[in-house]
Amino acid sequence: MIGAGVFVVWAPAARAAGAWLFAGLVLAAVVAWCNATSSAQLAARYPSAGGTYLYGREELGPWWGFLAGWGFVVGKTASAAAMALTAVTYLVPDGWWQRPVAALAVVALAGVNYRGITRTAALTRVLLAAVGAVLVAVVAATWLGGAPGALARLEPAPATPAGVLQAGGLIFFAFAGYARIATLGEEVRDPRRAIPRAIWIALGVVVVLYAFVGIGTVGTLGPDAVAASPAPVLAAVEASPAPWLAPAVRVGAGLAALGALLGLIAGIGRTALAMARHGDLPRPLAAVHPRFGVPHVAEVAVGAAVAGLVLVADLREVIGFSSFGVLVYYAVANLAAWRQREGRLAPRAVQGLGLALCLLLVAALPVASVAAGAAVFAVGLAGRLLVRRRPPR
């Protein structure tokens, strides 16, 4: 969750809502809390690989599960490519070699995942410690420079409700990540206790950290400059009393993107495993390595797909598309948790609110993102329909 989003999401959110982007931040946090509660409740009941794909199948039926799983696999594969490209943008000098380096980074991190989830977790700890230290330094530099006071004196320009909703949907992209905890249910000790705790703790820490970073960034630059900057956090540090921190921010953003990429590959592979087990993806993807205990065929396939995308695709506008897929994924999670009878952790009102807000934020996303997302979902559903109608061999 502490990935590339915290370094880039403020710009599109400021373009949508100006200084009212903090209303969008609060809205995104509320939606994330509802979704996290539903995910924790379902993960405790179904501690198996697959996340909402599995929960949708169990509580709502196979088509609902496919809708969630397809959105996760397609949307997060594109997001993984975006993370790889973000990393090399910060870490590698401009030139034709950026895309090949990004592809090599994907292959290397897919190799880490291939060796087992304990190695994935160990590398994640290292990346998180480095990125967390950089973000603490960003907050210190911008806040000591008077960012909170400048933000308090700012008179926000009027914003439309649609702009605030769109900002919330875009900022939600940066929160997405706690669902991947639930996809690892088969590889966690005592999942009924550990997974809900991990989801709630992770979300709480991230919401607080993002609020501090957002206040420092917008307070230092102002909403107009944030909206115009491709790297607003870096620009805020350069304008702070500690511009010498800028190289560290570049490294931190690159490491954050790599950490997000590492978690994405792991989560996509586990969801693909679950879908292949039920015949919604090619069945060879369900193979589990006899030594490392990971879905190694799915991991290789995901790594190859992401590496291919970074070589050919331009994913600068991926935030809206990714938000579309993830919000649909969580809409299914909230609906499944609403229907759940055994092992409930929260009242149905929480899941109803989460479902309504997910659908509202989807509708408020940029038109191009909604159109692209709807087209991808239509292709997936049509493909499944055709496969299901084929007579067995």
C-alpha positions as CSV (number, residue, x, y, z in Angstrom):
1,M,0.0,0.0,0.0
2,I,2.9,2.3,0.6
3,G,3.9,2.2,-3.0
4,A,4.2,4.5,-6.0
5,G,0.7,5.9,-5.4
6,V,1.7,8.2,-2.5
7,F,4.3,9.9,-4.8
8,V,2.0,10.4,-7.8
9,V,-1.7,10.4,-6.9
10,W,-1.9,14.0,-5.6
11,A,-1.5,15.5,-9.1
12,P,-4.6,13.9,-10.7
13,A,-6.6,14.4,-7.5
14,A,-5.7,18.1,-7.4
15,R,-6.7,18.5,-11.0
16,A,-10.1,17.0,-10.2
17,A,-10.8,18.8,-6.9
18,G,-8.1,21.4,-6.2
19,A,-7.5,21.9,-2.5
20,W,-10.7,20.0,-1.9
21,L,-8.7,16.9,-2.6
22,F,-8.5,16.3,1.1
23,A,-12.3,15.7,1.1
24,G,-11.5,13.1,-1.5
25,L,-8.8,11.7,0.7
26,V,-11.4,11.3,3.6
27,L,-13.9,9.7,1.2
28,A,-11.3,7.3,-0.1
29,A,-10.3,6.4,3.4
30,V,-14.0,5.7,4.4
31,V,-14.4,3.5,1.3
32,A,-11.2,1.7,2.0
33,W,-12.2,1.1,5.6
34,C,-15.5,-0.4,4.5
35,N,-13.8,-2.6,2.0
36,A,-11.1,-3.6,4.4
37,T,-13.8,-4.7,6.9
38,S,-15.5,-6.8,4.3
39,S,-12.2,-8.3,3.1
40,A,-11.2,-9.2,6.7
41,Q,-14.6,-10.8,7.4
42,L,-14.5,-12.9,4.2
43,A,-10.8,-13.8,4.6
44,A,-11.4,-15.1,8.1
45,R,-14.3,-17.3,6.8
46,Y,-12.5,-18.5,3.6
47,P,-8.7,-18.7,4.3
48,S,-7.7,-19.8,0.8
49,A,-6.0,-18.3,-2.2
50,G,-8.0,-16.2,-4.5
51,G,-9.4,-13.3,-2.4
52,T,-12.7,-11.8,-3.6
53,Y,-12.7,-14.2,-6.6
54,L,-13.2,-17.0,-4.1
55,Y,-15.5,-15.1,-1.8
56,G,-17.7,-14.1,-4.8
57,R,-18.0,-17.7,-5.9
58,E,-18.8,-19.0,-2.4
59,E,-21.4,-16.3,-1.4
60,L,-22.8,-15.1,-4.7
61,G,-22.1,-17.6,-7.5
62,P,-19.5,-18.3,-10.2
63,W,-20.2,-15.3,-12.4
64,W,-19.7,-12.8,-9.6
65,G,-16.5,-14.5,-8.6
66,F,-15.3,-14.3,-12.2
67,L,-16.2,-10.6,-12.3
68,A,-14.0,-9.9,-9.3
69,G,-11.2,-12.1,-10.4
70,W,-11.0,-10.8,-13.9
71,G,-11.0,-7.2,-12.8
72,F,-8.2,-8.0,-10.3
73,V,-6.0,-9.9,-12.7
74,V,-6.4,-7.5,-15.7
75,G,-6.3,-4.3,-13.7
76,K,-3.4,-5.3,-11.5
77,T,-1.4,-6.6,-14.3
78,A,-1.6,-3.1,-15.9
79,S,-0.8,-1.5,-12.6
80,A,2.2,-3.8,-12.1
81,A,3.6,-2.5,-15.5
82,A,2.9,1.0,-14.4
83,M,4.9,0.4,-11.1
84,A,7.8,-0.9,-13.1
85,L,7.8,2.1,-15.4
86,T,7.5,4.4,-12.4
87,A,10.5,2.9,-10.8
88,V,12.8,3.3,-13.8
89,T,11.5,6.8,-14.3
90,Y,12.8,7.8,-10.9
91,L,15.9,5.5,-10.8
92,V,17.2,5.3,-14.4
93,P,18.3,8.3,-16.6
94,D,16.1,9.1,-19.6
95,G,16.8,7.0,-22.7
96,W,15.7,4.0,-24.7
97,W,17.1,1.7,-22.1
98,Q,14.4,2.5,-19.5
99,R,11.9,0.0,-20.8
100,P,14.4,-2.9,-21.0
101,V,15.5,-2.1,-17.5
102,A,11.9,-2.1,-16.3
103,A,11.4,-5.5,-17.9
104,L,14.5,-6.9,-16.1
105,A,13.2,-5.5,-12.8
106,V,9.9,-7.4,-13.4
107,V,11.8,-10.6,-14.1
108,A,13.9,-10.2,-11.0
109,L,11.0,-9.6,-8.7
110,A,9.0,-12.5,-10.2
111,G,12.0,-14.6,-9.4
112,V,11.9,-13.6,-5.8
113,N,8.2,-14.5,-5.7
114,Y,8.9,-17.8,-7.3
115,R,11.2,-18.8,-4.4
116,G,8.3,-18.6,-1.9
117,I,6.3,-16.1,0.2
118,T,8.8,-15.9,3.0
119,R,11.3,-14.4,0.6
120,T,8.7,-12.0,-0.7
121,A,7.9,-10.9,2.8
122,A,11.6,-10.4,3.7
123,L,12.3,-8.2,0.7
124,T,9.1,-6.3,1.4
125,R,10.3,-5.4,4.9
126,V,13.6,-4.0,3.5
127,L,11.8,-1.9,0.9
128,L,9.2,-0.7,3.4
129,A,11.8,0.4,5.9
130,A,13.6,2.4,3.2
131,V,10.5,4.0,1.8
132,G,9.1,4.7,5.2
133,A,12.3,6.6,6.2
134,V,12.1,8.7,3.0
135,L,8.4,9.6,3.7
136,V,9.1,10.6,7.3
137,A,11.9,12.8,5.9
138,V,9.4,14.3,3.4
139,V,6.9,15.1,6.1
140,A,9.6,16.6,8.3
141,A,11.0,18.8,5.5
142,T,7.6,20.1,4.4
143,W,6.0,20.5,7.8
144,L,9.1,22.4,9.2
145,G,8.8,24.6,6.2
146,G,5.4,25.7,7.3
147,A,3.2,23.6,5.0
148,P,0.3,23.1,7.6
149,G,0.1,26.8,8.2
150,A,0.1,27.6,4.5
151,L,-2.6,25.1,3.9
152,A,-4.7,26.6,6.8
153,R,-4.4,30.0,5.2
154,L,-5.4,28.8,1.8
155,E,-8.8,29.7,0.5
156,P,-9.9,26.7,-1.6
157,A,-11.5,27.4,-4.9
158,P,-15.1,26.1,-5.3
159,A,-15.2,22.4,-6.3
160,T,-18.1,20.4,-7.7
161,P,-19.3,17.3,-5.9
162,A,-18.3,15.4,-9.0
163,G,-14.7,16.7,-8.7
164,V,-14.5,15.6,-5.1
165,L,-15.9,12.2,-5.9
166,Q,-13.4,11.8,-8.8
167,A,-10.6,12.8,-6.5
168,G,-11.7,10.1,-4.0
169,G,-11.8,7.5,-6.7
170,L,-8.3,8.4,-7.9
171,I,-6.8,8.6,-4.4
172,F,-8.4,5.2,-3.7
173,F,-5.8,3.8,-6.2
174,A,-3.1,4.7,-3.7
175,F,-4.8,2.8,-0.9
176,A,-5.4,-0.4,-2.9
177,G,-3.2,-3.2,-1.5
178,Y,-4.8,-4.7,1.5
179,A,-6.8,-7.1,-0.6
180,R,-3.5,-8.8,-1.5
181,I,-3.2,-9.8,2.2
182,A,-6.4,-11.8,1.8
183,T,-5.2,-13.6,-1.4
184,L,-2.4,-15.3,0.7
185,G,-4.8,-17.2,3.0
186,E,-3.2,-20.6,2.3
187,E,0.3,-19.4,3.2
188,V,-0.4,-17.7,6.5
189,R,-0.3,-19.2,10.0
190,D,-3.6,-18.8,11.9
191,P,-5.3,-16.9,9.0
192,R,-8.6,-16.3,10.8
193,R,-6.8,-14.1,13.4
194,A,-3.8,-12.8,11.4
195,I,-5.4,-11.7,8.2
196,P,-8.1,-9.3,9.7
197,R,-5.5,-7.8,12.1
198,A,-3.0,-7.3,9.3
199,I,-5.6,-5.6,7.1
200,W,-6.9,-3.2,9.7
201,I,-3.4,-2.3,11.0
202,A,-2.0,-1.7,7.5
203,L,-4.9,0.5,6.5
204,G,-4.8,2.6,9.7
205,V,-1.0,3.3,9.3
206,V,-1.4,4.2,5.6
207,V,-4.3,6.6,6.1
208,V,-2.3,8.6,8.7
209,L,0.9,8.6,6.6
210,Y,-0.9,9.7,3.5
211,A,-2.6,12.5,5.3
212,F,0.7,13.9,6.6
213,V,2.4,13.6,3.2
214,G,-0.6,15.2,1.4
215,I,-0.8,18.1,3.8
216,G,3.0,18.7,3.4
217,T,2.8,18.5,-0.4
218,V,-0.2,20.7,-1.0
219,G,0.7,23.1,1.7
220,T,4.2,23.6,0.3
221,L,3.3,23.9,-3.4
222,G,-0.4,24.9,-3.5
223,P,-3.1,22.9,-5.3
224,D,-2.4,24.4,-8.8
225,A,1.3,23.6,-8.7
226,V,0.5,20.1,-7.4
227,A,-1.9,19.5,-10.2
228,A,0.7,20.6,-12.8
229,S,3.6,18.5,-11.4
230,P,4.3,14.9,-12.6
231,A,6.2,14.3,-9.3
232,P,4.5,16.5,-6.7
233,V,6.2,15.1,-3.6
234,L,9.6,15.6,-5.2
235,A,8.7,19.1,-6.2
236,A,7.5,19.8,-2.6
237,V,10.8,18.7,-1.2
238,E,12.8,20.7,-3.7
239,A,10.7,23.8,-2.6
240,S,11.2,23.0,1.1
241,P,14.0,24.1,3.5
242,A,15.7,20.8,2.8
243,P,16.1,20.5,-1.0
244,W,19.1,18.3,-0.5
245,L,16.6,15.5,0.3
246,A,15.5,15.3,-3.4
247,P,17.9,12.5,-4.4
248,A,16.6,10.4,-1.4
249,V,13.0,11.0,-2.5
250,R,13.9,9.8,-6.0
251,V,15.3,6.6,-4.6
252,G,12.4,6.2,-2.2
253,A,9.9,6.6,-5.0
254,G,11.7,4.0,-7.0
255,L,11.9,1.6,-4.2
256,A,8.2,2.2,-3.4
257,A,7.3,1.3,-6.9
258,L,9.4,-1.8,-6.8
259,G,7.8,-2.8,-3.5
260,A,4.3,-2.4,-4.9
261,L,5.4,-4.4,-8.0
262,L,6.6,-7.2,-5.7
263,G,3.3,-7.4,-3.9
264,L,1.3,-7.1,-7.1
265,I,3.0,-10.1,-8.8
266,A,2.3,-12.2,-5.7
267,G,-1.3,-11.2,-5.4
268,I,-2.1,-11.6,-9.2
269,G,-0.4,-15.1,-9.2
270,R,-2.6,-16.3,-6.3
271,T,-5.8,-15.0,-7.8
272,A,-4.9,-16.6,-11.2
273,L,-4.2,-19.9,-9.3
274,A,-7.7,-19.8,-7.8
275,M,-9.4,-18.9,-11.1
276,A,-7.5,-21.7,-12.9
277,R,-8.6,-24.3,-10.3
278,H,-12.2,-23.5,-11.2
279,G,-11.6,-23.5,-15.0
280,D,-12.0,-19.7,-15.4
281,L,-8.4,-19.4,-16.6
282,P,-6.2,-22.1,-18.2
283,R,-5.9,-25.0,-15.8
284,P,-2.0,-25.3,-16.0
285,L,-1.9,-22.0,-14.1
286,A,-3.2,-23.9,-11.0
287,A,0.1,-25.8,-10.7
288,V,1.9,-25.4,-7.3
289,H,5.6,-25.9,-7.0
290,P,6.3,-29.0,-4.9
291,R,9.3,-27.4,-3.1
292,F,8.5,-23.7,-2.8
293,G,4.7,-24.0,-2.4
294,V,3.9,-21.2,-4.8
295,P,1.8,-21.1,-8.0
296,H,4.9,-21.1,-10.2
297,V,3.3,-21.4,-13.6
298,A,1.0,-18.5,-12.7
299,E,3.9,-16.5,-11.4
300,V,5.9,-17.0,-14.6
301,A,2.9,-16.1,-16.7
302,V,2.2,-12.9,-14.8
303,G,5.9,-12.0,-14.9
304,A,6.0,-12.5,-18.7
305,A,2.8,-10.5,-19.2
306,V,4.0,-7.6,-17.2
307,A,7.4,-7.6,-18.8
308,G,5.8,-7.6,-22.2
309,L,3.6,-4.6,-21.3
310,V,6.4,-2.5,-20.0
311,L,8.2,-3.0,-23.4
312,V,5.3,-1.8,-25.5
313,A,2.6,0.0,-23.5
314,D,2.2,3.6,-22.4
315,L,0.5,3.4,-19.0
316,R,0.7,7.0,-17.8
317,E,-3.1,7.1,-17.5
318,V,-3.4,3.8,-15.7
319,I,-4.5,5.3,-12.4
320,G,-8.1,5.7,-13.5
321,F,-8.3,2.4,-15.2
322,S,-6.8,0.6,-12.2
323,S,-9.2,2.4,-9.9
324,F,-12.1,1.2,-12.0
325,G,-11.1,-2.5,-11.8
326,V,-10.3,-2.3,-8.1
327,L,-13.5,-0.6,-7.2
328,V,-15.5,-3.2,-9.1
329,Y,-13.5,-5.9,-7.3
330,Y,-14.4,-4.4,-3.9
331,A,-18.0,-3.8,-4.8
332,V,-18.3,-7.6,-5.2
333,A,-16.4,-8.1,-1.9
334,N,-18.9,-5.8,-0.1
335,L,-21.9,-7.6,-1.7
336,A,-20.4,-11.0,-0.8
337,A,-19.8,-9.9,2.8
338,W,-23.4,-8.5,2.9
339,R,-24.7,-12.0,2.0
340,Q,-22.3,-13.8,4.4
341,R,-24.1,-15.5,7.4
342,E,-21.4,-17.3,9.3
343,G,-18.4,-15.5,10.9
344,R,-19.6,-11.9,10.6
345,L,-17.3,-9.2,12.0
346,A,-19.3,-6.1,11.1
347,P,-23.0,-5.1,10.7
348,R,-24.4,-5.2,7.2
349,A,-24.7,-1.4,7.2
350,V,-20.9,-1.1,6.8
351,Q,-21.0,-3.4,3.8
352,G,-24.0,-1.6,2.3
353,L,-22.2,1.7,2.6
354,G,-19.0,0.3,1.1
355,L,-21.0,-1.1,-1.9
356,A,-22.8,2.1,-2.5
357,L,-19.6,4.2,-2.3
358,C,-17.7,1.9,-4.6
359,L,-20.3,2.2,-7.3
360,L,-20.5,6.0,-6.8
361,L,-16.8,6.4,-7.2
362,V,-16.7,4.2,-10.3
363,A,-19.3,6.4,-11.9
364,A,-17.3,9.5,-11.0
365,L,-14.1,8.4,-12.6
366,P,-12.9,10.0,-15.9
367,V,-15.0,9.0,-18.8
368,A,-12.0,7.4,-20.7
369,S,-11.2,5.2,-17.6
370,V,-14.8,4.1,-17.3
371,A,-15.1,3.3,-21.0
372,A,-11.8,1.3,-21.1
373,G,-12.7,-0.6,-17.9
374,A,-16.2,-1.4,-19.1
375,A,-14.8,-2.7,-22.4
376,V,-12.2,-5.0,-20.7
377,F,-14.9,-6.4,-18.4
378,A,-17.2,-7.0,-21.4
379,V,-14.4,-8.9,-23.2
380,G,-13.8,-11.1,-20.1
381,L,-17.4,-11.9,-19.5
382,A,-18.0,-12.7,-23.2
383,G,-14.9,-15.0,-23.2
384,R,-16.1,-16.9,-20.2
385,L,-19.6,-17.3,-21.7
386,L,-18.1,-18.7,-24.9
387,V,-15.9,-21.1,-23.0
388,R,-18.8,-22.3,-20.9
389,R,-20.9,-23.0,-23.9
390,R,-18.3,-25.2,-25.6
391,P,-19.1,-28.9,-25.3
392,P,-16.7,-31.0,-23.3
393,R,-14.0,-33.1,-25.1
